[in-house]
Structure formats: structure tokens, C-alpha cells
Amino acid sequence: MLAGKTYCPILHARVAEIKGLERLPEASKEYLFPLIVGRPWPNAKHLRKTWEKIGAAFGQRRYALDIDPFKRFSNSDKPAASEFDQLFVSDDGYCNYYVEIESLGQNVIPVLQITNGSIPDLARQVEHAVRLDRGLVCRIQRDLCPHPSAIVTQVLLAFPEVVFFLDVGWSPDLIAHELWADGILTTLAAGEPEAEIVVAGSSFPESFKPKARDAIITYERVLFDNLVRKYNSIVLYYGDWGSTRPPRLPTPMGSIPPRIDVPMAREWISFRSENSEEFDEVAKRAVNDATWPSGLNIWGTYLIRGTADGIPDAIKGQAASAAARINIHLHRQAHFGAPGSFGDQDEPYVD
């Protein structure tokens, strides 16, 4: 399923992430196999709005679709909330979820539903996956699976062709999560060394230093490189969270200083407002910095350059800034390691 793919991000169906994905060059999208965590679209009446937004962003390319438990029981009075909650009903091996997946087209791959560290009605879920005949993804989350190796063994026996997403979670010290992944990879190396395995996580900061400019290491790449060196008998695919944080981190109180983040291959260069600078002034510093990728012509860089130039509809708040960052990050990681290239397809943004 992952042949020809270079990058397998885990993205939540939030506005900035889907916008950043949508505005990628079409050629860059071909290198991605994302796992998208679905949730009701903001202010949408029906859940289908989420699927429409994802479809508009990624077309008919294959992606895995999970559902976000943090958006369950939202108490919203919109039908989208109750429609979404129905997908979590575990009756008949999560029949509601698999029926929804079936309705979305052959390019949408189901994700095995795991609850409280175990797999409810695994046999029936596998039957649903076999009937759909699209493959199956198993996302094992560090924060939710206390015995991951046992799950790996069960799943391999039931559906050997499964694609594993090892989600090591979020941490500013992501390397500390390496031991958790070690145990799973040891099990896979011994039992199914030809399995398709993605390692993903996030170290994108929850808070930023009060510095006008800061270089922040992407520990996702460090962790991945460490595991590749240890487990050279199996093939690992790189993933991350698209330069985002978990959806349930506390929202900072008070005003957030304007900030522009420019992703590099192995770090983020963060430009933070100094002396009450607005976004256009912060963007000017970013564009004039020695690290600015002047040869990278994609939507995210156009948006930052446009902000520096004072064009209308440029970055006015953190949501647009995040979308630009995510767009550049996804593009960079899709083309990671491409010799002598930003991966730039010279495909200008058209509104």
C-alpha cells in the first residue's frame, strides 16, 4: 500500500491542516499517504462536510481515515455531532464506522478501531475490512495502548497485510518515547519483517521562547533515524503530525504574539513578534533571513512573502500562519532527501 510513498503524516481534520494539505502542489501529494483523524467540521450542520473538505484537499488519492475520540460527546446541537458519535458505537465490530468508510469511496482506507488498549470484536472488524477489500491500517497510540506488542501479534494473525502506524505521541522530548517503539519493532522484526510500518509523532512546541528568532529541532526525524539504524532488517516509513500539537492541549490565555514559522528539513525557524511587531513586520524578518528558501515557490511561501509585502488576504492571525507552516512542512517532508532540491515543482499558487 505504501509503495512509492515517502511521507505518511497523521493529520487531524482541522482547518489549518486541511488547508495546508489542499494547497500542496499536486505532484507533492502523490508522495503522501496520510492518516487523517476525522471530526465534525467547524460550524457544519452535517458530518459529510468534513469528508467533502478532505476530498477537495486530497482528491481521489488513497488515505486512511480514523475518528477523533476527543470530539465525541461534544454536546453540540448540530446533527453532525450525533452523526459523528454514531461512528463510535462498537456493535457488530464498529459496523457504523465501516459503513461510513464504504460510502466514501475506494480511496478511503479503514483504520482498525482500538478502545482502552484493546480491539473490540477484532474478528468482525477484519470481516468488514475484507469485505471492503481496500486494505487495513492499525494505528497504535503510545498514550492509549499499554500493551502494544500484544495488539501487534493479534492483528498480524488476523490480517497479515495490515499497515501499522506507530504513533509515539507528542512530547518536547520525543526521544524519550523511543523505548516504546523499540518493543513493537522488535516484535515486528521477529514475526513479520516485511510488514509496512510507519513511525510518527510530534515534538512541535506547546510554547515558544521569548526570542525574536529561534531554531527548533524536529525530533521526529531524530527519533526516526535512530530506529532506522537499529532495525535495518525492516523497512520503516517516516511520519509525523504535520508540525502540529495534540488537539486537547490547553489553549493559552491572553493574546498570542504574532509568529511566523518557516519549516526546514530538520528544524523549524520561528520568528516571534518583538516590540509589538505585527504579522507583516515579522514576515519581513522571515523573508530577509539567511535561511529563507527563496527558490521554494509553493502556497505557504507565497503567503508569507505576500504578508511581508502587505498584500490583502495575507496572514492576519495564527490560523493562517499555521496553515502556511503546515503547507511548507508537508512539502519539505514529502521531498525529504531529494538530491539538490527543495522539492519545488514551481507550481504557482492560484486562488
Summary of the structure (lengths in Angstrom):
residues: 351
radius of gyration: 20.2
end to end distance: 32.6
largest distance: 60.3
contacts: 1138
relative contact order: 0.14
helix: 39%
strand: 17%
